[in-house]
Amino acid sequence: MRNVVVTEFITLDGVFEDPGGAEKTEHGGWSLKFWSEDSGKFKYDELVASDAMLLGRVTYEGFAAAWPEMTDEAGFADRMNSLPKYVASRTLDKLEWQNSHLIEGDVVEAVSALKQQEGQNILVGGSGQLANVLLRADLVDELRFLVSPIVLGSGRRFFEDGSAPRMMELVEAESLDTGVLALTYRRQRGAG
């Protein structure tokens, strides 16, 4: 059985909106000043431990606009572009980015079926609305946060109102060189 791993750039006050600045929001790009080799290694390691990505429409559109043109010596871009990408959307009907598949029907059922397959992790990056749906359905096995040492005071927060309570166990905490905390939480089965 595969694990669903949700990974987010997040601020001390829980904002995850537009960390890279692609959406041009008020605070967009806040995470860039904290990027380092350490955070790059964290993202690389979680990507190579995954053999599929699960994305919501907004994140998919942002990634699909950027990643096909990127290259790097480490192979991160090649991995991003070649992995199967499963996209949850009610409005998209055509996906241009290579190896992208539109989830038809109920997303909870589709992700449950993906989890039953053999393979590595299914990585959910960004995609806050989708991640919250998966949390409420008890399908998230790990939460990984790169917590930047900044308080924005406004912006879309990761946890939506009405999120079902879930007991998570802190299984790893690492302080990166720019003050970012890399936190990994694992779901506690039977606790809720």
N, CA, C and O of each residue as an XYZ file, in Angstrom:
768
protein
N       0.853     -1.189      0.000
C       0.000      0.000      0.000
C       0.892      1.244      0.000
O       1.899      1.300      0.705
N       0.510      2.219     -0.789
C       1.275      3.456     -0.901
C       0.795      4.474      0.128
O      -0.345      4.424      0.591
N       1.693      5.400      0.475
C       1.354      6.473      1.392
C       1.094      7.759      0.636
O       1.752      8.046     -0.364
N       0.129      8.536      1.116
C      -0.114      9.884      0.613
C       0.650     10.837      1.526
O       0.422     10.876      2.735
N       1.559     11.604      0.927
C       2.396     12.544      1.654
C       2.068     13.951      1.168
O       2.265     14.275     -0.004
N       1.565     14.783      2.078
C       1.262     16.184      1.768
C       2.461     17.008      2.204
O       2.909     16.904      3.345
N       2.983     17.829      1.297
C       4.147     18.652      1.583
C       3.823     20.110      1.288
O       3.277     20.438      0.235
N       4.170     20.979      2.238
C       3.795     22.391      2.121
C       4.908     23.310      2.612
O       5.590     23.018      3.594
N       5.076     24.422      1.910
C       5.804     25.565      2.447
C       4.776     26.332      3.269
O       3.674     26.597      2.789
N       5.123     26.691      4.501
C       4.142     27.315      5.379
C       4.843     28.328      6.288
O       6.023     28.175      6.602
N       4.113     29.355      6.704
C       4.666     30.366      7.603
C       4.357     29.994      9.052
O       3.605     29.055      9.315
N       4.940     30.734      9.978
C       4.662     30.493     11.397
C       3.186     30.663     11.734
O       2.679     30.011     12.647
N       2.489     31.541     10.998
C       1.063     31.735     11.268
C       0.168     30.917     10.335
O      -1.015     31.223     10.187
N       0.723     29.882      9.710
C      -0.081     28.918      8.965
C      -0.408     29.270      7.533
O      -1.183     28.557      6.897
N       0.159     30.356      6.994
C      -0.126     30.743      5.603
C       0.695     29.864      4.663
O       1.891     29.661      4.868
N       0.037     29.350      3.639
C       0.745     28.560      2.628
C       0.536     29.144      1.235
O       1.074     28.624      0.257
N      -0.223     30.195      1.142
C      -0.582     30.809     -0.137
C       0.634     31.386     -0.859
O       1.400     32.161     -0.287
N       0.797     31.001     -2.114
C       1.739     31.606     -3.054
C       3.172     31.732     -2.526
O       3.742     32.822     -2.556
N       3.756     30.640     -2.045
C       5.113     30.741     -1.498
C       6.160     31.142     -2.529
O       7.154     31.784     -2.191
N       5.938     30.765     -3.788
C       6.913     31.083     -4.825
C       6.636     32.360     -5.597
O       7.482     32.814     -6.368
N       5.464     32.943     -5.400
C       5.127     34.204     -6.052
C       4.477     34.091     -7.409
O       4.228     35.117     -8.042
N       4.190     32.895     -7.888
C       3.614     32.715     -9.222
C       2.203     33.291     -9.348
O       1.793     33.723    -10.425
N       1.465     33.290     -8.232
C       0.079     33.762     -8.287
C      -0.039     35.269     -8.112
O      -1.128     35.828     -8.242
N       1.076     35.927     -7.817
C       1.123     37.398     -7.692
C       0.176     37.923     -6.616
O      -0.480     38.946     -6.808
N       0.106     37.221     -5.480
C      -0.727     37.675     -4.374
C       0.031     38.713     -3.546
O       1.206     38.980     -3.799
N      -0.637     39.287     -2.570
C      -0.050     40.362     -1.761
C       1.310     39.991     -1.169
O       2.251     40.783     -1.220
N       1.407     38.795     -0.614
C       2.654     38.366      0.035
C       3.416     37.350     -0.813
O       4.365     36.733     -0.330
N       3.014     37.170     -2.059
C       3.597     36.134     -2.908
C       5.117     36.155     -2.936
O       5.737     37.218     -2.973
N       5.706     34.966     -2.918
C       7.151     34.810     -2.975
C       7.834     34.807     -1.630
O       9.062     34.849     -1.560
N       7.056     34.756     -0.549
C       7.618     34.855      0.804
C       8.638     33.769      1.118
O       9.545     34.005      1.916
N       8.522     32.589      0.519
C       9.436     31.489      0.870
C      10.797     31.597      0.189
O      11.755     30.958      0.625
N      10.896     32.390     -0.867
C      12.126     32.430     -1.653
C      13.330     32.921     -0.863
O      14.447     32.454     -1.085
N      13.120     33.849      0.046
C      14.248     34.365      0.827
C      14.810     33.334      1.799
O      15.881     33.541      2.370
N      14.097     32.230      1.992
C      14.547     31.183      2.910
C      15.031     29.929      2.176
O      15.355     28.928      2.815
N      15.084     29.975      0.846
C      15.509     28.821      0.064
C      17.012     28.623      0.232
O      17.771     29.591      0.280
N      17.435     27.370      0.320
C      18.849     27.062      0.492
C      19.128     25.666     -0.063
O      18.219     24.974     -0.521
N      20.382     25.270     -0.015
C      20.739     23.907     -0.406
C      20.029     22.891      0.481
O      19.604     21.839      0.004
N      19.899     23.201      1.776
C      19.203     22.298      2.700
C      17.747     22.075      2.282
O      17.280     20.937      2.231
N      17.039     23.155      1.985
C      15.632     22.994      1.589
C      15.538     22.311      0.231
O      14.611     21.538     -0.011
N      16.485     22.588     -0.653
C      16.511     21.898     -1.944
C      16.701     20.400     -1.788
O      16.068     19.613     -2.492
N      17.576     20.001     -0.861
C      17.794     18.577     -0.606
C      16.545     17.933     -0.019
O      16.194     16.812     -0.387
N      15.868     18.637      0.896
C      14.630     18.124      1.483
C      13.608     17.840      0.374
O      13.011     16.765      0.333
N      13.414     18.816     -0.526
C      12.438     18.658     -1.611
C      12.866     17.558     -2.586
O      12.031     16.790     -3.063
N      14.164     17.484     -2.880
C      14.665     16.450     -3.782
C      14.431     15.060     -3.191
O      13.944     14.163     -3.879
N      14.779     14.884     -1.916
C      14.619     13.579     -1.268
C      13.169     13.119     -1.256
O      12.894     11.943     -1.492
N      12.234     14.031     -0.984
C      10.836     13.602     -0.966
C      10.326     13.302     -2.378
O       9.445     12.460     -2.555
N      10.876     13.987     -3.378
C      10.456     13.720     -4.753
C      10.941     12.349     -5.220
O      10.178     11.611     -5.843
N      12.192     11.995     -4.932
C      12.695     10.693     -5.386
C      12.108      9.535     -4.578
O      12.191      8.385     -5.012
N      11.520      9.810     -3.422
C      10.837      8.777     -2.638
C       9.392      8.594     -3.094
O       8.644      7.821     -2.496
N       9.002      9.299     -4.145
C       7.632      9.259     -4.666
C       7.651      8.776     -6.111
O       8.612      8.998     -6.847
N       6.568      8.111     -6.497
C       6.467      7.720     -7.899
C       5.180      8.227     -8.545
O       4.797      7.779     -9.625
N       4.523      9.161     -7.872
C       3.333      9.805     -8.432
C       3.094     11.110     -7.688
O       3.458     11.262     -6.522
N       2.475     12.043     -8.394
C       2.072     13.307     -7.785
C       0.558     13.420     -7.874
O      -0.066     12.936     -8.819
N      -0.015     14.068     -6.875
C      -1.449     14.313     -6.821
C      -1.610     15.810     -6.629
O      -1.110     16.369     -5.653
N      -2.306     16.465     -7.553
C      -2.380     17.921     -7.558
C      -3.803     18.412     -7.749
O      -4.608     17.789     -8.443
N      -4.099     19.551     -7.116
C      -5.334     20.261     -7.395
C      -5.138     21.119     -8.636
O      -4.018     21.257     -9.128
N      -6.215     21.692     -9.139
C      -6.163     22.444    -10.390
C      -5.204     23.620    -10.351
O      -4.386     23.776    -11.258
N      -5.289     24.458     -9.307
C      -4.462     25.668     -9.257
C      -2.981     25.315     -9.236
O      -2.193     25.896     -9.982
N      -2.600     24.370     -8.389
C      -1.196     23.958     -8.328
C      -0.768     23.316     -9.634
O       0.326     23.586    -10.130
N      -1.619     22.468    -10.198
C      -1.298     21.836    -11.477
C      -1.030     22.895    -12.543
O      -0.029     22.818    -13.256
N      -1.911     23.872    -12.655
C      -1.736     24.893    -13.693
C      -0.431     25.670    -13.499
O       0.258     25.977    -14.472
N      -0.093     25.988    -12.249
C       1.161     26.682    -11.983
C       2.367     25.826    -12.327
O       3.306     26.297    -12.967
N       2.343     24.574    -11.906
C       3.451     23.666    -12.190
C       3.567     23.401    -13.697
O       4.670     23.402    -14.245
N       2.433     23.175    -14.360
C       2.442     22.862    -15.796
C       2.949     24.037    -16.628
O       3.483     23.840    -17.720
N       2.785     25.246    -16.122
C       3.283     26.425    -16.836
C       4.792     26.592    -16.667
O       5.440     27.227    -17.499
N       5.352     26.033    -15.607
C       6.767     26.265    -15.300
C       7.679     25.064    -15.564
O       8.716     25.215    -16.211
N       7.317     23.888    -15.080
C       8.242     22.763    -15.063
C       8.645     22.208    -16.421
O       9.800     21.807    -16.559
N       7.790     22.152    -17.432
C       8.224     21.564    -18.706
C       9.445     22.256    -19.330
O      10.177     21.638    -20.102
N       9.661     23.511    -19.005
C      10.787     24.255    -19.576
C      12.028     24.223    -18.688
O      13.081     24.708    -19.102
N      11.935     23.671    -17.487
C      13.059     23.711    -16.550
C      14.015     22.548    -16.753
O      13.631     21.459    -17.180
N      15.281     22.819    -16.428
C      16.316     21.800    -16.409
C      17.224     22.074    -15.216
O      17.306     23.204    -14.734
N      17.897     21.047    -14.751
C      18.875     21.198    -13.672
C      19.797     19.994    -13.705
O      19.442     18.944    -14.241
N      20.968     20.148    -13.138
C      21.964     19.073    -13.142
C      21.571     17.914    -12.234
O      21.941     16.772    -12.505
N      20.838     18.181    -11.175
C      20.484     17.139    -10.214
C      19.405     16.189    -10.730
O      19.253     15.090    -10.198
N      18.658     16.588    -11.748
C      17.599     15.739    -12.283
C      16.228     15.981    -11.673
O      15.288     15.236    -11.951
N      16.102     17.018    -10.839
C      14.821     17.325    -10.201
C      13.747     17.607    -11.262
O      12.645     17.063    -11.198
N      14.081     18.458    -12.232
C      13.106     18.825    -13.266
C      12.706     17.609    -14.101
O      11.530     17.434    -14.421
N      13.675     16.775    -14.451
C      13.349     15.565    -15.212
C      12.385     14.676    -14.444
O      11.452     14.114    -15.019
N      12.617     14.550    -13.130
C      11.737     13.719    -12.293
C      10.334     14.330    -12.230
O       9.336     13.625    -12.382
N      10.266     15.649    -12.004
C       8.958     16.330    -11.955
C       8.184     16.116    -13.254
O       6.981     15.859    -13.237
N       8.876     16.224    -14.359
C       8.208     16.122    -15.652
C       7.817     14.694    -16.013
O       6.823     14.487    -16.710
N       8.579     13.709    -15.554
C       8.298     12.334    -15.963
C       7.320     11.589    -15.053
O       6.672     10.638    -15.489
N       7.210     12.017    -13.786
C       6.304     11.322    -12.872
C       4.853     11.381    -13.355
O       4.441     12.377    -13.949
N       4.080     10.325    -13.105
C       2.643     10.430    -13.349
C       2.046     11.486    -12.417
O       2.361     11.532    -11.228
N       1.187     12.326    -12.975
C       0.532     13.385    -12.213
C      -0.974     13.164    -12.297
O      -1.545     13.114    -13.386
N      -1.608     13.032    -11.139
C      -3.054     12.846    -11.070
C      -3.650     14.169    -10.617
O      -3.249     14.722     -9.592
N      -4.605     14.671    -11.382
C      -5.101     16.027    -11.174
C      -6.580     15.991    -10.804
O      -7.403     15.433    -11.530
N      -6.901     16.598     -9.661
C      -8.287     16.718     -9.210
C      -8.816     18.071     -9.674
O      -8.352     19.118     -9.222
N      -9.776     18.042    -10.567
C     -10.363     19.283    -11.079
C     -11.756     19.011    -11.613
O     -12.019     17.977    -12.227
N     -12.646     19.971    -11.362
C     -13.994     19.890    -11.928
C     -14.108     20.743    -13.184
O     -15.118     20.682    -13.885
N     -13.071     21.546    -13.477
C     -13.165     22.483    -14.604
C     -12.227     22.155    -15.765
O     -12.514     22.526    -16.903
N     -11.134     21.482    -15.508
C     -10.219     21.137    -16.599
C     -10.746     19.930    -17.355
O     -11.292     19.003    -16.757
N     -10.580     19.944    -18.667
C     -10.949     18.763    -19.436
C      -9.790     18.249    -20.286
O      -9.870     17.170    -20.873
N      -8.701     19.040    -20.347
C      -7.524     18.628    -21.106
C      -6.275     19.009    -20.314
O      -6.158     20.126    -19.812
N      -5.345     18.057    -20.211
C      -4.110     18.274    -19.475
C      -2.941     18.186    -20.454
O      -2.769     17.178    -21.139
N      -2.141     19.248    -20.514
C      -1.050     19.330    -21.483
C       0.277     18.768    -20.967
O       1.057     18.225    -21.750
N       0.542     18.888    -19.681
C       1.827     18.479    -19.115
C       1.977     16.968    -19.247
O       1.051     16.221    -18.931
N       3.137     16.516    -19.712
C       3.342     15.092    -19.972
C       3.017     14.233    -18.762
O       3.291     14.593    -17.618
N       2.419     13.076    -19.059
C       2.093     12.063    -18.066
C       1.106     12.559    -17.005
O       1.178     12.155    -15.844
N       0.184     13.438    -17.412
C      -0.852     13.957    -16.509
C      -2.175     13.259    -16.788
O      -2.539     12.999    -17.935
N      -2.882     12.964    -15.698
C      -4.140     12.219    -15.807
C      -5.206     12.919    -14.974
O      -4.992     13.200    -13.795
N      -6.335     13.197    -15.574
C      -7.445     13.830    -14.880
C      -8.189     12.779    -14.064
O      -8.534     11.715    -14.578
N      -8.434     13.078    -12.800
C      -9.209     12.168    -11.957
C     -10.680     12.327    -12.326
O     -11.253     13.412    -12.224
N     -11.255     11.248    -12.744
C     -12.667     11.238    -13.111
C     -13.480     10.762    -11.905
O     -13.086      9.814    -11.226
N     -14.596     11.409    -11.641
C     -15.459     10.964    -10.548
C     -14.993     11.454     -9.194
O     -14.372     12.511     -9.076
N     -15.296     10.682     -8.189
C     -15.041     11.052     -6.799
C     -13.544     10.965     -6.475
O     -12.925      9.915     -6.642
N     -12.979     12.074     -6.014
C     -11.541     12.127     -5.737
C     -11.158     11.220     -4.570
O     -10.083     10.620     -4.595
N     -11.998     11.106     -3.560
C     -11.702     10.248     -2.417
C     -11.611      8.784     -2.867
O     -10.699      8.065     -2.461
N     -12.543      8.355     -3.691
C     -12.496      6.987     -4.211
C     -11.268      6.767     -5.078
O     -10.615      5.728     -4.984
N     -10.953      7.739     -5.919
C      -9.801      7.615     -6.810
C      -8.496      7.531     -6.024
O      -7.634      6.712     -6.342
N      -8.346      8.365     -5.009
C      -7.120      8.351     -4.209
C      -7.052      7.071     -3.374
O      -5.972      6.504     -3.203
N      -8.172      6.620     -2.863
C      -8.195      5.343     -2.139
C      -7.692      4.215     -3.032
O      -6.934      3.356     -2.582
N      -8.109      4.214     -4.290
C      -7.660      3.188     -5.241
C      -6.169      3.328     -5.546
O      -5.460      2.326     -5.634
N      -5.692      4.549     -5.707
C      -4.253      4.775     -5.947
C      -3.422      4.273     -4.770
O      -2.351      3.697     -4.963
N      -3.912      4.488     -3.558
C      -3.189      4.050     -2.358
C      -3.060      2.525     -2.304
O      -2.098      2.011     -1.734
N      -4.004      1.806     -2.884
C      -3.982      0.343     -2.840
C      -2.958     -0.259     -3.789
O      -2.625     -1.438     -3.671
N      -2.458      0.532     -4.724
C      -1.471      0.036     -5.678
C      -0.111     -0.108     -5.011
O       0.165      0.527     -3.993
N       0.726     -0.943     -5.590
C       2.113     -1.065     -5.134
C       2.885      0.144     -5.638
O       2.599      0.668     -6.715
N       3.854      0.578     -4.864
C       4.698      1.670     -5.324
C       5.204      2.519     -4.183
O       5.076      2.170     -3.010
N       5.784      3.648     -4.561
C       6.332      4.591     -3.608
C       5.240      5.565     -3.161
O       4.054      5.346     -3.409
N       5.660      6.628     -2.506
C       4.719      7.645     -2.019
C       3.985      8.335     -3.165
O       4.478      8.424     -4.289
N       2.797      8.817     -2.838
C       2.038      9.713     -3.705
C       2.194     11.091     -3.077
O       1.732     11.315     -1.958
N       2.833     12.011     -3.777
C       3.201     13.307     -3.226
C       2.177     14.373     -3.612
O       1.886     14.574     -4.790
N       1.638     15.049     -2.600
C       0.701     16.153     -2.810
C       1.437     17.432     -2.431
O       1.716     17.662     -1.255
N       1.751     18.263     -3.420
C       2.418     19.538     -3.157
C       1.425     20.675     -3.316
O       0.625     20.678     -4.252
N       1.472     21.647     -2.402
C       0.503     22.738     -2.480
C      -0.895     22.169     -2.372
O      -1.181     21.381     -1.470
N      -1.770     22.565     -3.289
C      -3.082     21.924     -3.441
C      -3.854     21.864     -2.131
O      -4.349     20.802     -1.753
N      -3.962     22.993     -1.434
C      -4.547     23.041     -0.103
C      -5.965     22.520     -0.011
O      -6.292     21.787      0.923
N      -6.816     22.880     -0.959
C      -8.201     22.413     -0.904
C      -8.241     20.891     -1.029
O      -8.949     20.222     -0.276
N      -7.481     20.346     -1.978
C      -7.412     18.900     -2.149
C      -6.840     18.235     -0.903
O      -7.371     17.225     -0.441
N      -5.765     18.788     -0.355
C      -5.148     18.221      0.844
C      -6.135     18.171      1.997
O      -6.166     17.190      2.741
N      -6.945     19.215      2.158
C      -7.939     19.229      3.229
C      -9.036     18.196      3.001
O      -9.519     17.595      3.961
N      -9.440     17.977      1.754
C     -10.403     16.920      1.433
C      -9.815     15.570      1.841
O     -10.505     14.744      2.440
N      -8.543     15.349      1.517
C      -7.894     14.081      1.847
C      -7.717     13.913      3.348
O      -7.842     12.804      3.866
N      -7.427     15.006      4.053
C      -7.337     14.941      5.514
C      -8.672     14.554      6.131
O      -8.730     13.697      7.013
N      -9.759     15.194      5.661
C     -11.083     14.869      6.201
C     -11.466     13.412      5.926
O     -12.181     12.791      6.713
N     -10.984     12.875      4.801
C     -11.293     11.485      4.445
C     -10.305     10.495      5.060
O     -10.381      9.296      4.791
N      -9.386     10.986      5.879
C      -8.386     10.164      6.564
C      -7.496      9.405      5.581
O      -7.173      8.239      5.805
N      -7.101     10.068      4.494
C      -6.250      9.450      3.482
C      -4.809      9.959      3.518
O      -3.970      9.466      2.764
N      -4.509     10.925      4.368
C      -3.156     11.477      4.441
C      -2.357     10.691      5.474
O      -2.757     10.573      6.632
N      -1.230     10.162      5.038
C      -0.370      9.381      5.931
C       0.715     10.229      6.571
O       1.108      9.988      7.712
N       1.206     11.236      5.824
C       2.236     12.126      6.360
C       1.975     13.560      5.940
O       1.511     13.832      4.833
N       2.284     14.470      6.851
C       2.310     15.905      6.563
C       3.751     16.353      6.716
O       4.391     16.071      7.729
N       4.260     17.049      5.714
C       5.613     17.598      5.778
C       5.514     19.101      5.571
O       4.990     19.573      4.562
N       6.023     19.833      6.536
C       5.989     21.294      6.467
C       7.405     21.843      6.469
O       8.231     21.443      7.290
N       7.684     22.753      5.556
C       8.881     23.577      5.628
C       8.397     24.903      6.189
O       7.862     25.740      5.462
N       8.591     25.085      7.490
C       8.062     26.243      8.207
C       9.086     27.376      8.147
O      10.169     27.287      8.725
N       8.721     28.437      7.440
C       9.608     29.594      7.311
C       9.433     30.524      8.509
O       8.318     30.700      9.001
N      10.525     31.116      8.977
C      10.467     31.982     10.166
C       9.938     33.372      9.817
O      10.651     34.372      9.906
N       8.671     33.403      9.421
C       8.037     34.661      9.052
C       6.560     34.599      9.422
O       5.928     33.548      9.312
N       6.014     35.730      9.860
C       4.583     35.869     10.137
C       4.045     36.878      9.131
O       4.499     38.022      9.090
N       3.080     36.457      8.320
C       2.521     37.351      7.301
C       1.294     38.102      7.793
O       1.027     39.209      7.325
N       0.550     37.535      8.717
C      -0.616     38.211      9.260
C      -1.869     38.072      8.424
O      -2.974     38.253      8.934
N      -1.719     37.757      7.155
C      -2.873     37.528      6.293
C      -2.452     36.583      5.183
O      -1.268     36.330      4.964
N      -3.452     36.075      4.493
C      -3.208     35.107      3.431
C      -3.943     33.820      3.738
O      -4.384     33.590      4.864
N      -4.067     32.994      2.730
C      -4.797     31.737      2.880
C      -3.996     30.774      3.751
O      -2.820     30.509      3.502
N      -4.659     30.265      4.768
C      -4.022     29.329      5.681
C      -4.272     27.893      5.233
O      -5.274     27.585      4.587
N      -3.343     27.039      5.591
C      -3.426     25.658      5.113
C      -4.637     24.916      5.659
O      -5.392     24.318      4.893
N      -4.828     24.947      6.967
C      -5.940     24.191      7.542
C      -7.222     24.993      7.407
O      -7.327     26.114      7.905
N      -8.196     24.400      6.726
C      -9.484     25.052      6.519
C     -10.353     24.885      7.755
O     -10.189     23.936      8.522
N     -11.287     25.827      7.939
C     -12.281     25.663      8.996
C     -13.047     24.377      8.737
O     -13.393     24.065      7.597
N     -13.304     23.645      9.787
C     -14.050     22.403      9.642
C     -13.191     21.198      9.331
O     -13.720     20.107      9.121
N     -11.851     21.367      9.296
C     -10.991     20.207      9.091
C     -11.209     19.230     10.239
O     -11.263     19.622     11.405
N     -11.330     17.976      9.898
C     -11.526     16.957     10.925
C     -10.255     16.827     11.748
O      -9.156     16.838     11.194
N     -10.390     16.703     13.067
C      -9.193     16.547     13.900
C      -8.499     15.225     13.599
O      -9.150     14.194     13.430
N      -7.200     15.266     13.537
C      -6.390     14.076     13.307
C      -5.203     14.140     14.248
O      -4.565     15.183     14.386
N      -4.915     13.048     14.882
C      -3.722     12.974     15.719
C      -2.544     12.655     14.814
O      -2.553     11.667     14.080
N      -1.542     13.499     14.877
C      -0.341     13.307     14.085
C       0.838     13.205     15.050
O       0.884     13.898     16.066
N       1.779     12.343     14.724
C       2.966     12.167     15.546
C       4.151     12.802     14.838
O       4.408     12.516     13.668
N       4.871     13.662     15.544
C       6.081     14.256     14.994
C       7.142     13.166     14.917
O       7.553     12.622     15.942
N       7.592     12.843     13.687
C       8.570     11.774     13.520
C       9.938     12.299     13.108
O      10.934     11.577     13.179
N       9.986     13.561     12.676
C      11.273     14.157     12.320
C      11.166     15.669     12.388
O      10.177     16.259     11.950
N      12.192     16.281     12.940
C      12.281     17.741     12.995
C      13.733     18.119     12.740
O      14.647     17.652     13.420
N      13.920     18.976     11.745
C      15.272     19.390     11.384
C      15.283     20.898     11.173
O      14.416     21.451     10.497
N      16.265     21.546     11.755
C      16.441     22.972     11.542
C      17.385     23.158     10.358
O      18.533     22.713     10.392
N      16.895     23.815      9.319
C      17.708     24.045      8.127
C      18.511     25.329      8.285
O      18.275     26.106      9.210
N      19.446     25.545      7.392
C      20.422     26.624      7.566
C      19.867     28.041      7.471
O      20.553     28.976      7.884
N      18.679     28.245      6.956
C      18.110     29.600      6.878
C      17.053     29.849      7.945
O      16.303     30.822      7.863
N      16.989     28.968      8.952
C      16.002     29.119     10.010
C      14.696     28.403      9.733
O      13.781     28.448     10.555
N      14.593     27.747      8.595
C      13.406     26.967      8.254
C      13.419     25.680      9.067
O      14.460     25.041      9.227
N      12.244     25.307      9.581
C      12.087     24.016     10.245
C      11.439     23.036      9.282
O      10.379     23.312      8.721
N      12.076     21.899      9.096
C      11.514     20.823      8.285
C      10.873     19.839      9.254
O      11.565     19.131      9.985
N       9.539     19.802      9.251
C       8.780     18.982     10.195
C       8.026     17.895      9.442
O       7.367     18.166      8.438
N       8.127     16.673      9.930
C       7.399     15.565      9.338
C       6.522     14.934     10.408
O       6.997     14.492     11.455
N       5.234     14.907     10.114
C       4.238     14.312     11.003
C       3.646     13.089     10.325
O       3.389     13.108      9.122
N       3.429     12.025     11.091
C       2.818     10.820     10.579
C       1.494     10.595     11.278
O       1.359     10.846     12.476
N       0.532     10.126     10.533
C      -0.796      9.836     11.074
C      -0.726      8.742     12.116
O      -0.044      7.733     11.939
N      -1.444      8.958     13.209
C      -1.575      7.926     14.236
C      -2.851      7.156     13.944
O      -3.946      7.711     14.032
N      -2.722      5.916     13.606
C      -3.888      5.079     13.298
C      -4.740      4.888     14.533
O      -4.227      4.650     15.626
N      -6.031      4.993     14.353
C      -6.956      4.740     15.435
C      -7.143      5.893     16.400
O      -7.955      5.805     17.320
N      -6.393      6.988     16.201
C      -6.545      8.155     17.080
C      -7.234      9.250     16.288
O      -6.872      9.473     15.133
N      -8.169      9.912     16.831
C      -8.816     10.947     16.056
C      -9.758     11.657     16.893
O     -10.421     12.584     16.427
